[in-house]
């Protein structure tokens, strides 16, 4: 059903977008109202972003504010409200039909366009026409009239200019992927409220709504007086370069963020966190580091150890005779730690019932921050006896009990063991942690603070029915760079969108023959679709370990792409449309593909 819905959206969008832009522009008389036509495309783009802004802000509010079908949220309303607005827009369009300038097509121009292109291409490949033709479309003159072929030459010259454009859209559309992922590594706290990473996408349409009037009323008139940005193609080049600056800014910001990222082990490497849950200091001897003193409740991180698939290391631990209330049976203990390649494991030092030091290797640490930026938490529970049954760890925050972690008792007959919970995401804030069992629901209580972007391990050690150790360890530091530092790159990409997108629509319409304006605008939107496809491919490739390097590569690509586009623009010769005729007065040869 979801696939059918996406298919219907694709069909509707593909049929609507090229036609609605061309239909609106056809209401103007050219060239007398060319200035008004530019304002129309700006207003058209303004309404598109207004709809996007309303959809991004109002739809989630309606989804959360209303309950339906027994759920806490109402996704049906989230989809139904835009559908209702679409029906209302169609109704308003039909009611205003008498005010529009309507043109009934006398022939199927799309069919003729495809047929002529196919016949000319086949004729060119077969060489059944004389070789003096300068354009491959001239091979279709035997079957189609020269006016159609001349118009198609103009269209193909425009479509050729669109070839480099998907690179721009592949950068622009990363706001919903790479930039949102970057925002999940940033601090969203602002004046007592929290900005969720997805909400940063609202900045783009909001800025476009503000900047379009400023560009039309201030920037473009000043540029015209100074004889700058005199045609749409020039504005598109500047827009593409501005997009490159946006990704340079994103790359610089990512370099700052990477300073707080954990150093993950690479190939043939592993890392180990050693945690001392005993109330005394221990001396640690290992083959991969010097003698280290591990104080009580401290965590020692040993990074980038040599590891192939699965490696075993022996650790020697010296302990005092008396450690808290425990009298060790001996002072020297030898324990084994097993490392997994490309992982960071945690080794927890505990004591068993024989008063000997015992170590436990837990599941690998997952340093990936949540997509929403919420704190991540897991519980490592060391159970040294079967005295406690049905142990629970409850977190009570400002909104109530967030999560209850059920531990239970060992069913394998092994007394001393470790139980590791899956990672859970909790809203940021201070929580009251309560550890209880079936007989005693309040064995232990303590307050913990979870910050945005932090990855935490709550390590608990039980012995003889008592909770003897509880501590929260920060495995990955919380986000420290405020999310508002993304605003400069959003500002630059918004400027780029206005100069590139509005100018592209204007160029697609004004340069196309009267009968083929929807063809060129469809080609424009096709370049956008190809850019969206490139985003999907780029996202799956994961070309770089560093996201900053990827951003800088995109910046270089768009600059190189705009240099190529600028060279093509210099070779392009604009066409002008007469007032009372569909004939095209050429001011020079187009840049369509030449043959022979």
N, C-alpha and C positions, 0 to 999 in steps of 0.2 A: 504493500500500500504506500509506503514511503517513496519507493521508486516511481510509482505512478504519479504521486504528487510532484516529485522533482521533474518528471517528464512533462507534465502539464505546465509547470512554471517555465521550463525551458522553451516550450512551444509558444506560450503566451508572451514571454519576454522577447523572443526572437522575432515574433510578428509585430509586437507593439513598438519597441524602441525605435527602429529605423523609420517607421511610418509616422509616429507622433512628432518626432523632431522635424521631419520633412514637411508634414502637414502644417505645423505651426509656422514654419519659415515661409511657406507658400502664400501666406496671408499678406505678405509685404510686396510692394512694387519695387522692382530693382531696375536701375541702380539708384533711383531717387531716395529710397528709404533704407539704404544700406547701413547707415548709422543706427537706425532703429532695429535693423536685423541683428546687429551685434548685441544690442541691449536685450533682444529677445533670447538669444542663446545664453546670455548671462543669467537672465531671469529663469530660463528653462533649467539651467544647471542649479540655480538657487533653489527652485522647488524640489529638484531631485534630492538635494542635501537636506532640505527641510523635512521631507518625508523620511529620510534616513535618520535624522535626529529625533523626530517624534517616535519612530518605531523603536529606536534603541532605548529611549527613556520611558515612554508610556507603556509599551507592551510588557516589560518585566514587572512594572508596578501593578498592572491589571492582573497579571498571572499570579502574583503573590497575594494581592488584596482580596481576591475572590476564591472561594472553594467550590469545587464541583465534583460530582461523581465519587464522593467519599474521600477525595484526596485533599491534602493540605493546600495544594496549588491547583490552578485551573489552566492547563496548557491549551485546552479547547478554546478558551476565551482569547488566549494569546494569538492563536491562529485565526479565530473567527472574527476578531476585531479588524484586522487588516482586510479580510475578505469582505466585510461589510463596507469598509471604506472604498474598496474597489468597485463594488456594486453602485455605491453612491456616486462615484466619479463617472461611471458610465452613464448613469441617469442624467447628471448635469451636462455631460457632453451631448447627449441626445437632445436635451431641452434647448441647448444653444445652437443647434444645427442651422437654424435660419440666419444666424449672424456670420457663418463661415463662408469662405470662398471655396466652393467645391469644384473639383475637376474630375470628370468621368474618363477613365482611360479608354482609348479606342482600340488598344491592342495589348496583348500580354508581353510587356517589354522584358520581363525576367526570362520568359521562355525563349524569346528571340535572342536575348543576350547569351544564354547558354548555348543555343543552337548555332549561332554565328561563331562563337568562340570554338566550339567543337569542330565545326566544318572547316574553319580556317586553319586550325591546328593540324587536322588530318591532311588537308591539302598541302600545308607546308612540309609535313613529314614525307608525303608521297612525291612532292615536287612535280605535280601535274600542271602547275602554272609557270609562266615565264619567271626567270630569276631576277628581273629588274625591280621587283617589289622591295621597298625599303622597310616595310613593317609586316610582321607575320599576319596581322589581321587583313592585309590587302589580298591575301589568298582566298578570302571569302567573298570577293566582289562578284564572282560569277553567280552566286546564289542569293546575295543580299544587297540591298541598295547602299549607295555610297554614304548617305546621310547617317544610317545606322552605324556603319563602320567608323565614320569620323567621330561620332559620339562615343563609341566604344574605345577608340584610341585615347580620348580624354579620360575616360573612366579608368582604363588600365594604367595611364600615367599617374593618376591619383592613387590607385591601389598599390602601385609600385612604391610610392612614398610611404605607404603604411607598413611596409615590410619590417623596418627597424623598430616600430612602435611597441610591439609586445614587451620589449625589455623594460620600457617605462612602467607598464601596467604590472609587470611581475614584481617590480620594486614597490609600487604603490600598494598593492594588495597584501604586502607582508605586514601591514598594520594589524591584521587579524591573526597572524601566526607568530612571526619572529618578534615583533615589537611587543605583542601581548605576553609572550614568554619572557621577554626582557623585563616587563613590568612586574611579573611575578617574583622577580629577585629584588624588588625595591620596596621601600617603606611607604605604605599607602595611608598612614595616619595624617590627618589634616584637621586641625581645630576640633579635636574630640570625635571626629567621624573617620570612617575608613573608606578609601577609594579602592574598589576591586579592580584588578588588572584589566578585565574586560571593559570596564567603564571608561578607560582611557580612549577607546575608539570613538567615543562621543565627541572628543575634542576636534577631530577632523571636520565633520559636517558643521559643527558649531563655528569653527574658524572660517570655513568657506562662506557661511551665511553672513558673517561680519565683513569679510574681505572683499566679496564680490562688489558690493556698492562702492567701497573705497577705490577699488581698481577702476570701475567704470566712471566714477565722478572725479577722481583725482589723478591717479597714476596714468591711465591711458591718455587723457587730454594733455597732460604735461609731456608725455612721450611724443605725441603727435606734433606739438609745438616745436619740440627739439628734433623732429624727424627721426625718431627712434621707434622701434617695434612697429613699423608701418604696415606689416601684413601678418596674417595669422601664423605663418610658418616661422617667422622670427620669434614670435611669442612662444611657440612650441619648443624651439631650441632652448630658449632661456628657461622655460619650465623644466625641461629635462635636466639641464645643468643644476637647477635648484634642487631637484630630487637627489642628485649626486651629493650635494652639500648636506641634505637631510641624513643620508646614510653615513657620511663622514661623522656627523654629530652623533648618530647612533653608535658608531664604532668607538668613538672616544668615550662615550658614556659606558659602553660595555667593558672597555679596558679598566675603568674605575671600579666597576662592579666585580670584575674578575679577581681583584685583590682580596676580596672576602670569600672567594670560592675555595672549597677544600682541595688539597692536592691529592688527586685520586691516583692509585697505583696504575701503572701501565702494563704493557705486555711483559710476561715473565717477572712480574713484581707482585708483591702483596704487602699489606700494612697491618699492624696489630695495635689494638688498644688494650692496655693492661690496667685493670681496675682493682684497687685494694679495698675490699669491703670490711677489713679487720680494723679494730680500734688501735692498732700499733703500726709503727713503721717497719717496713721490710727491706731487705737488701736483695737486689735482683742481679743475678749473673746470667748472661746470655751470650751466644756465639756471634750475635750481630750488633752488639753495642757494649760500651764500657760498663763497669759496675755502676748501678743506679740505685739510689735510695728512693723507695716508693712509700711516701707518707700515707697515713691513714686517710681513707676516703678519696684519695687522689687518683687521677687517670694519667697514665703515661702512654703517649702516642709514639710508636716506632714506625717510621714511614719507609716505603720503597725497599722492602726486603726482597732478596732473591727468592723467586718461587716459580716452579714449573708445574703447572696443573695443581698438584697437591703436595705440599712439603711439610715435614715434621721437624720442629725445633724443640730441643730440650732446654728447659729453664731450671736454674738452681736458685732456690729462695732460702735466705737465712732469716729466721724469726727469733725474737727474744723468747726466753723460757716462759715468761708471763706476758700474755697479750690480753689486756682487759681482765676478764674473769676466767680466761682460758689458759690452762697450763699445757703447753705443747709437750708431746711425748719425746720430741727431739728438736734440734735446732736447725738442721739442714734437710731440705726437701727438694726432690727432683721431680718436675712435672713436665708433661708434654703439651706443646701447643701446635696445632695443625693449621696451616695457612692455605687459602685457596687463591689461585692466580687471579690478578686484576680485581681483588676484593679487599675490603678492610674489615677484618674480623675483630671481635671483642673477647678478651680473655679475662674472666672474672675470678679473682682469688677469694676463696672461702675456706671454711673449716668444717670437717666432717665430725661424726660422733666419736671417732677414734682419736680425736684431738690432733688430727693431721691436716696439713694444708692441702686443699683440693682445688683444682682449677676447672672452669667450665668455658668451653668455646660456644658462643651464641651465633645466631644467624648474622650474615653480613650486614653492615650498616648501609642503609639506603640514603645517600646524600641528596637525592633529587628533591628539590623544593616542589611544593604542591603548585598546580597550575593557578589556583586561586590566591596563592600567597599565604594561605593559612598555615599555622604551625603544625608540624607532624610529630607524633609521639608514639613510642612503643614501650612496652613493659617487659623487663627481664626479671623473672621471679625465680630466685634460688630457694628451693625447698629441701631442707636437710632432714625432715622427718615427715611422717604421715599423721602427725597429731592434728593438724588443721584440715578441715574438710570444707569444700566449696568456698574457697577464698575468692573475694571480689575486690576490685580496685575501682572505686567510683570517683568521678571528677564532677564537682558541683561548681558551676560558674554563675555569672550574673543572670543567665537565662534558664537556670535549673541544672539538672543532671545531664551532662553532655554525653557521657559514655560510661558503661559499666563493663569492666573487663573481668571475665570469669576465668579463674585459674583452675580450680578443682584440685584433686589429689592424684598421685601417681597410680596408674593402673597396671604398670609393668612389674611391680614388685621391687623396683629400684627405689631406695629411700632418697638418696641425694641426687637431685636432678635439676635442670633448668628448663623453665617454660618461657617461651618468647611469644609475645602477642604480635599480630599484624600491625602495621602502621595505621594510625587513625589521624584524621584531621580535626582540629578543634578551633573554634574562634579564639582570637587573641584575648588575653586578659588574665586575671588572677583566679585560680581555682583552689577549692578546698579538696584535697585528696584524702579519701577515707578508705582504709584497708580493713576489711572485715571477713569473718568466717561464718559458718552456719551457727556456731554456738555464741560467738561474740561479734556482733556487727561493727564494733568500734575498737578494733585492735590498735589502730594507729591513725593519726590525723596530722596533716601538714599542708601548708599553703604553697603553691607554686605559681610562677608567672610564665606564660607562654607568649612569645613575641612573634610578629609576622616574619615568615620565612625561616624560622628556626626549626631545626631537626633535633629531637630530644630522645634520650633513653632514660627511662625511670627504672633504676636498678633497686631491687628489694631482696633482702636476705632474711629467711626465716630459720629459726633453730629452736627445737623443743617447744613449739607452739607459740613462740614469741617473735615479733618483728624486731630484729636486731640491727638492721641497716636499711635505710631508705635515703636515696639521693638522686637528684635529677642532674643528668649530664647533658651539656650542649654539644652535640656531635657536629652540627653545622651552624655557624653564626647566624643570628637573625639579620634581616635586611636593615641596612643602615643608611642607604642613599634614598632621599625622598623621591617619590614617584613623579613629582612635578618637574623634575629635571628632564623628563621626556617632552615637555612642552616645546622647547626650541625645535626639535626634529619634527614634531607634529605641525608646528607653524610653517617650517620650510616645505614639508610635503603638501600642505594645504595651498601654499602659494604656487607650488609646482602644478598641482591639480587644476587650479583656476586658469593658469596661463596655458597649460597643455590641453586640458579637456575642453574648455570653452572654445579656444582657438581651433582645435581640431574639428569640432562640430561645425563651426562657421566655415572653415575651409572646405569641408566635405560637401556642404550644401552649395556654397557660392561658386565653386569651380566645376560642379557637375552639370551636364546638359539637363534641360528641363525634364526630359522623360526618364532620366536615370538618377535622380537625386536620392531616392531610397536605396539604390544599389551602392552608391558611395558611402552613405551613412551606415548601411549594413556592413560594409567592409570595415568601417571605423570601429563598430562594435565587435566585429570579428577579431580585430587586433586585441581588444580588451579580453575577449574570451581566451585567446591564445596566451595572453599574459597570465590569466588565472590558472591555465594548465601548467605553465612554467613554474608557478608558485608551488603547485602540488608536487612536481618533479623535484624541484630544488629542496623542498621540505623533507622528502624521503631520502635524498642522496646523502645528507650529512657530510658534506665535503670537508669541513674543517672541524678540528677539535675545539678551536677558539671561535666563538660567535663573532667576536670583534673582527677577526680576519675575514670572515664571510661578509660582514657589512662593508669593509673596505674594498673587497673584491667587487661587490655590487656597485659601489661608487665608481670604481674604475670602469666597469662595464658600461654603465649608463653614460659616462663621459665619452668613452670610445664610440658608443652607439650614437650619441648626439653629434659627434664629429662626422661620422658617416652620413647621418641624416642631413647635416648642414651642407655637406658636399652635394648631396642629391638636391637639396633646396636651391643651391646656386645654379644648378642646371635646369631647374624647372622654369617654365615660362607660363605665366598666368594667362588665363583665358577670360574674356569679358563677354557677358551676355547682353545682346541688344534689347532695347525696351519692348519692341513690338514684334519680336521674332525669336524663334528658338535657335536660329543660326548662331554659330559660334565664331567670333572674330578672334583669330589666333594672333598673338603678339610674338610668336616664335615657335619653334618645334618643341614638342613635349619631350619628357624624359622616358617615354614608354620604351619597352624593350625593342631594340633594333635587330634586324636580321640581315644576313649577308654583309 
